[in-house]
């Protein structure tokens, strides 16, 4: 006699799904959030020395310092933060959806009309 396989959907439904890759707009925001503060701090700390360099060398120095900081330190942190936020949002939606009194949805998920709104 064989036992039926475990329901894979029961385990998957108890934990939130992993966040997918960011959209191009999310990625643009994440890059901006990493690059702007990095360049600001570098300019504030190295500004006097950087002013003595010609613009091409100044840009090279800033890029050489900023790119590794952004790619290896800040972007992984921002990806983890995004995943945590999306997981938190998804888990709050599942707990709100499973509680009938917390959800104002009617049959088939359609919202109830506002009972306080007067029609006229």
Helices and strands as residue ranges (DSSP letters): H 8-14, H 24-51, H 55-68, I 69-74, H 75-98, G 107-109
